[in-house]
């Protein structure tokens, strides 16, 4: 996505995060996932994990674009016992991923992040967003990252997610032929999770498979 371009000065302060997670309705929370954008763009992400864990006693899943391997290694090294997993974004095999991300080293950096996650004893969670640039690579990408927890989804065009991609040249929306190809690949992947099990309805009818809460449960993987 391009949410990093939104220069939001209203990011939650530590006291606001503490207040939110002190609410009674969160006392029996089942899991926590920090998504983005890229959670590692917060310089205080380690402190945020501390606050959430302190108040809920639940380990936290953190999502990243995979472009900041050094920061990821630092976070896991410092907060491993307070993390439930790490989730990364992949947009296809190397050439395609680099094209979508607009960086020649994007794939290399993400693979480095995946290896860091493995080094610390976690099974990396990987999510691929199907779009025109990569819809025909979903199955191949899953096979490439066979030792990771792989899931996939279709794009949700919005200002917060993909926004205006005219500068990058990345075209998102799938036509009917592309959707048929994607569904054919999905049917060859029987070991899907709860989220992807109902993804065909979303592709064909724009019907959301699961709630945000259930998507989080399906996407974030526990440490092995």
C-alpha positions as CSV (number, residue, x, y, z in Angstrom):
1,X,0.0,0.0,0.0
2,X,1.0,3.6,0.0
3,X,-0.3,4.6,3.5
4,X,3.2,5.6,4.4
5,X,2.7,8.7,2.1
6,X,0.0,9.9,4.5
7,X,1.8,12.2,6.8
8,X,-0.5,11.6,9.8
9,X,0.6,13.5,12.9
10,X,-2.2,11.9,14.9
11,X,-0.5,8.6,15.7
12,X,-1.5,7.1,19.0
13,X,0.7,8.1,22.0
14,X,1.8,5.6,24.6
15,X,-0.7,6.9,27.1
16,X,-3.5,6.6,24.5
17,X,-2.5,3.0,23.7
18,X,-2.4,2.2,27.4
19,X,-5.9,3.7,27.9
20,X,-7.3,1.6,25.0
21,X,-5.9,-1.6,26.3
22,X,-7.0,-0.9,29.8
23,X,-10.7,-1.0,28.8
24,X,-12.8,-3.7,30.3
25,X,-14.0,-5.0,27.0
26,X,-10.4,-6.0,26.1
27,X,-9.8,-8.0,29.3
28,X,-10.6,-11.3,27.6
29,X,-9.0,-10.5,24.2
30,X,-7.9,-13.6,22.3
31,X,-5.1,-12.2,20.2
32,X,-3.4,-9.0,19.1
33,X,-2.0,-8.1,15.7
34,X,-0.3,-4.8,14.8
35,X,-0.7,-4.2,11.1
36,X,-0.1,-1.3,8.7
37,X,1.4,-0.1,6.5
38,X,4.5,-1.4,8.2
39,X,4.5,-1.6,12.0
40,X,8.3,-1.2,12.0
41,X,8.0,2.3,10.8
42,X,7.1,3.2,14.4
43,X,10.4,3.8,16.1
44,X,8.8,2.9,19.4
45,X,7.3,-0.4,18.2
46,X,9.1,-2.3,20.9
47,X,7.6,-0.1,23.6
48,X,4.2,-0.5,22.1
49,X,4.5,-4.3,22.2
50,X,5.5,-3.9,25.9
51,X,2.4,-1.9,26.7
52,X,0.0,-4.3,24.9
53,X,1.6,-7.4,26.5
54,X,1.7,-5.8,30.0
55,X,-2.0,-5.0,29.9
56,X,-3.3,-8.1,28.2
57,X,-0.7,-10.8,28.9
58,X,-1.2,-11.8,25.2
59,X,1.8,-12.1,22.8
60,X,1.6,-9.7,19.8
61,X,1.8,-10.5,16.1
62,X,3.6,-7.8,14.1
63,X,3.1,-7.2,10.4
64,X,5.9,-5.7,8.1
65,X,6.5,-5.0,4.5
66,X,9.8,-6.8,4.8
67,X,12.0,-3.9,3.8
68,X,13.6,-3.3,7.3
69,X,15.5,-6.4,8.2
70,X,17.7,-4.8,10.8
71,X,14.8,-3.3,12.7
72,X,13.0,-6.6,12.5
73,X,16.0,-8.5,13.9
74,X,16.3,-5.9,16.7
75,X,12.6,-6.2,17.6
76,X,12.5,-10.0,17.8
77,X,15.8,-10.1,19.7
78,X,14.4,-7.7,22.3
79,X,10.8,-8.9,22.6
80,X,10.8,-12.5,21.4
81,X,8.8,-13.7,24.5
82,X,6.1,-11.1,23.9
83,X,5.6,-11.9,20.2
84,X,3.3,-14.5,18.8
85,X,4.6,-14.2,15.2
86,X,5.7,-12.0,12.3
87,X,3.7,-11.5,9.2
88,X,5.3,-10.2,5.9
89,X,3.9,-9.1,2.5
90,X,4.9,-10.7,-0.7
91,X,3.7,-9.6,-4.2
92,X,5.0,-12.6,-6.2
93,X,8.4,-13.9,-7.3
94,X,11.4,-11.7,-7.4
95,X,10.9,-9.7,-10.6
96,X,7.2,-9.1,-9.9
97,X,7.7,-8.3,-6.3
98,X,10.4,-5.8,-7.1
99,X,8.2,-4.2,-9.8
100,X,5.1,-3.9,-7.5
101,X,7.2,-2.5,-4.6
102,X,9.2,-0.2,-6.8
103,X,12.6,-1.3,-5.5
104,X,15.2,-3.5,-7.1
105,X,16.2,-5.0,-3.7
106,X,12.7,-5.5,-2.3
107,X,12.5,-9.2,-2.7
108,X,16.0,-9.7,-1.4
109,X,15.2,-7.7,1.7
110,X,12.0,-9.6,2.3
111,X,13.7,-12.9,2.0
112,X,16.3,-11.7,4.5
113,X,13.5,-10.8,6.9
114,X,12.0,-14.3,6.4
115,X,15.3,-15.9,7.3
116,X,15.5,-13.6,10.4
117,X,12.1,-14.8,11.5
118,X,13.1,-18.4,11.1
119,X,16.4,-17.8,12.9
120,X,14.4,-16.7,16.0
121,X,12.2,-19.8,15.9
122,X,9.1,-18.5,14.3
123,X,7.3,-19.8,11.2
124,X,7.0,-16.7,9.0
125,X,3.5,-15.7,8.0
126,X,3.3,-14.5,4.4
127,X,0.4,-12.7,2.7
128,X,0.2,-12.1,-1.1
129,X,-2.3,-9.7,-2.6
130,X,-3.5,-10.8,-6.0
131,X,-3.6,-8.1,-8.7
132,X,-3.0,-7.8,-12.4
133,X,0.7,-7.9,-12.0
134,X,0.8,-11.2,-10.1
135,X,-2.6,-13.0,-10.3
136,X,-0.9,-15.9,-12.3
137,X,1.8,-16.4,-9.7
138,X,-0.1,-17.2,-6.6
139,X,0.4,-20.9,-6.7
140,X,4.1,-20.6,-7.8
141,X,4.7,-18.1,-4.9
142,X,3.1,-20.4,-2.4
143,X,5.3,-23.3,-3.6
144,X,8.4,-21.1,-3.5
145,X,7.7,-20.2,0.2
146,X,6.6,-23.7,1.0
147,X,8.0,-23.6,4.6
148,X,6.1,-20.4,5.5
149,X,2.5,-20.0,6.6
150,X,1.1,-18.7,3.2
151,X,-2.2,-16.8,2.7
152,X,-3.5,-14.6,-0.1
153,X,-6.2,-12.1,-0.8
154,X,-7.5,-9.8,-3.6
155,X,-6.7,-6.1,-3.6
156,X,-8.9,-3.5,-1.8
157,X,-8.4,-0.3,-3.7
158,X,-8.7,2.7,-1.4
159,X,-6.8,5.8,-0.4
160,X,-5.4,4.1,2.7
161,X,-4.4,0.9,1.0
162,X,-3.3,1.2,-2.7
163,X,-4.6,4.6,-3.5
164,X,-3.4,6.4,-6.7
165,X,-1.0,4.1,-8.4
166,X,-0.7,6.1,-11.6
167,X,2.9,7.0,-10.8
168,X,4.0,3.4,-10.2
169,X,2.1,2.0,-13.2
170,X,0.8,-0.9,-11.0
171,X,-2.6,-1.9,-12.2
172,X,-4.7,-3.7,-9.5
173,X,-8.2,-4.7,-10.6
174,X,-8.7,-8.2,-12.1
175,X,-10.9,-8.8,-15.1
176,X,-13.1,-11.9,-15.3
177,X,-10.5,-14.0,-17.1
178,X,-7.9,-13.2,-14.5
179,X,-10.4,-14.0,-11.7
180,X,-11.0,-17.4,-13.3
181,X,-7.3,-18.1,-13.5
182,X,-6.9,-17.1,-9.8
183,X,-9.8,-19.3,-8.7
184,X,-8.2,-22.3,-10.6
185,X,-5.0,-21.8,-8.6
186,X,-7.0,-21.5,-5.4
187,X,-8.6,-24.9,-6.0
188,X,-5.2,-26.5,-6.3
189,X,-4.3,-25.3,-2.7
190,X,-6.5,-27.4,-0.4
191,X,-4.4,-26.6,2.7
192,X,-5.8,-23.1,2.9
193,X,-6.8,-21.4,6.2
194,X,-10.2,-20.1,7.3
195,X,-9.6,-16.8,5.4
196,X,-8.7,-18.3,2.1
197,X,-11.3,-21.0,2.3
198,X,-14.0,-18.4,1.5
199,X,-11.9,-16.2,-0.8
200,X,-13.6,-17.4,-3.9
201,X,-16.8,-15.6,-2.9
202,X,-14.9,-12.4,-2.4
203,X,-13.3,-12.6,-5.9
204,X,-16.5,-13.4,-7.6
205,X,-19.1,-11.4,-5.6
206,X,-17.0,-8.9,-3.6
207,X,-18.3,-10.5,-0.5
208,X,-15.9,-10.3,2.5
209,X,-15.1,-13.9,3.6
210,X,-14.6,-13.2,7.3
211,X,-14.6,-10.4,9.9
212,X,-11.4,-8.5,10.6
213,X,-11.2,-10.4,13.9
214,X,-11.3,-13.8,12.2
215,X,-8.9,-12.7,9.5
216,X,-6.4,-11.8,12.2
217,X,-6.8,-15.2,13.8
218,X,-6.3,-16.9,10.4
219,X,-3.3,-14.9,9.4
220,X,-1.1,-14.7,12.4
221,X,0.9,-17.9,13.1
222,X,2.2,-19.1,16.5
223,X,5.9,-19.6,17.1
224,X,7.0,-23.2,16.5
